[in-house]
Amino acid sequence: SVSEHCVHVSLHVPPEYAREALLHDSAEAYIGDMIRPLKHQVEMSEFRRAEAEIEMAVFEHFGISSTHESHEAIKKIDDRILVNEISALSARPEMYLETPLLRDLQPLPMDLWCLDPGDAEVIFMDRYQELFT
């Protein structure tokens, strides 16, 4: 789930980026998720713009100041966790892992939990409480 994914990212970035990492996919709650190959097509520029504006609004609401450094650190962990997720959950992981984006990335030394939605919400909210209160 996106909730579980965001918790994992928040646990693997430097602590000063954990709050931003927990909310890095928050726009997906409003406009849904889209696979990267499709999202990065030229025709999807308005989707990407809307996603960025929603993310900025969420960050502003929660007092998060995103920087180039924090964004890059989160993206690096996000990409590596994607390797974990594809390896564990895809029927044909090689189809994705041999793409230029992922070819040279190593998975993180971690296990996915594969929680049901209710449990994923609980761990997300627990992590939120830990980071924001």
C-alpha positions in Angstrom: 0.0 0.0 0.0 1.0 3.6 -0.3 0.8 3.9 3.4 3.2 1.1 4.1 5.5 2.4 1.3 5.6 5.9 2.8 6.4 4.5 6.3 9.3 2.4 4.9 10.7 5.5 3.1 10.4 7.6 6.3 12.3 4.9 8.2 15.2 4.8 5.7 16.0 8.4 5.0 18.1 10.6 7.3 15.9 11.5 10.3 15.7 15.2 9.4 13.8 14.2 6.2 11.5 11.6 7.8 8.5 13.9 8.0 8.7 14.9 4.3 9.3 11.2 3.4 6.2 10.1 5.2 4.1 12.5 3.1 6.1 12.3 -0.1 3.2 10.5 -2.0 0.4 12.5 -0.3 -0.9 13.8 -3.6 -1.9 10.3 -4.5 -4.7 10.5 -2.0 -6.3 13.2 -4.2 -5.4 12.3 -7.7 -4.4 8.6 -7.5 -1.2 6.8 -8.3 0.2 6.4 -11.8 3.0 4.2 -12.9 6.2 6.0 -13.7 6.5 5.2 -17.4 3.1 6.6 -18.0 3.4 9.6 -15.6 6.6 10.8 -17.4 5.1 10.9 -20.8 4.9 14.4 -22.3 1.1 14.2 -22.4 1.0 13.8 -18.6 2.6 17.2 -17.9 -0.7 18.6 -16.4 -1.0 15.6 -14.2 2.6 16.1 -12.9 1.9 19.8 -12.4 -1.3 19.1 -10.4 0.6 16.4 -8.4 3.4 18.9 -7.5 0.9 21.6 -6.5 -1.0 19.3 -4.2 2.3 18.1 -2.7 3.3 21.7 -2.0 0.0 22.4 -0.4 0.3 19.4 1.9 3.8 20.2 2.8 2.8 23.8 3.6 -0.1 22.6 5.7 2.3 20.4 7.8 5.1 22.9 8.0 7.5 21.0 5.8 10.1 22.9 3.8 11.3 20.6 1.0 14.8 21.3 -0.3 16.6 19.9 -3.3 18.7 17.8 -0.9 15.8 16.4 1.0 13.9 15.6 -2.3 16.9 13.8 -3.7 17.5 11.8 -0.6 13.9 10.7 -0.5 13.9 9.9 -4.2 17.0 7.7 -3.8 15.3 5.7 -1.0 12.0 5.7 -2.8 13.7 4.2 -5.9 15.5 1.5 -3.9 12.3 0.5 -2.1 10.7 0.3 -5.5 13.3 -2.4 -6.3 12.2 -4.3 -3.1 8.6 -4.0 -4.0 9.0 -5.1 -7.6 11.2 -8.0 -6.6 8.7 -9.2 -4.0 5.4 -8.5 -5.7 5.8 -8.7 -9.4 5.3 -11.9 -11.4 8.0 -10.8 -13.8 10.4 -8.5 -11.9 13.1 -8.6 -14.6 10.7 -6.8 -16.9 10.9 -3.8 -14.7 14.3 -4.2 -13.0 16.2 -4.1 -16.3 14.9 -0.7 -17.2 17.4 2.2 -17.2 15.8 3.8 -14.1 16.2 0.7 -12.0 19.0 -1.4 -13.5 21.8 -0.2 -11.2 19.8 0.2 -8.0 20.2 -2.1 -5.1 17.3 -3.0 -2.9 17.3 -2.0 0.7 18.1 -4.6 3.4 14.5 -4.8 4.6 11.3 -6.9 4.4 8.0 -5.7 3.1 5.1 -6.2 5.5 2.3 -6.5 2.9 -0.2 -5.3 5.4 -3.9 -5.2 4.8 -5.3 -1.6 4.4 -6.5 -1.3 8.0 -3.1 -2.4 9.4 -1.3 -0.1 6.9 -3.4 2.8 8.1 -2.5 2.0 11.8 1.3 1.9 11.1 1.1 5.1 9.0 -0.8 6.9 11.8 1.6 5.6 14.4 4.6 6.9 12.4 2.7 10.2 11.9 2.2 10.5 15.6 5.9 9.8 16.2 7.1 12.4 13.7 4.5 15.2 14.1 3.6 15.3 17.8 
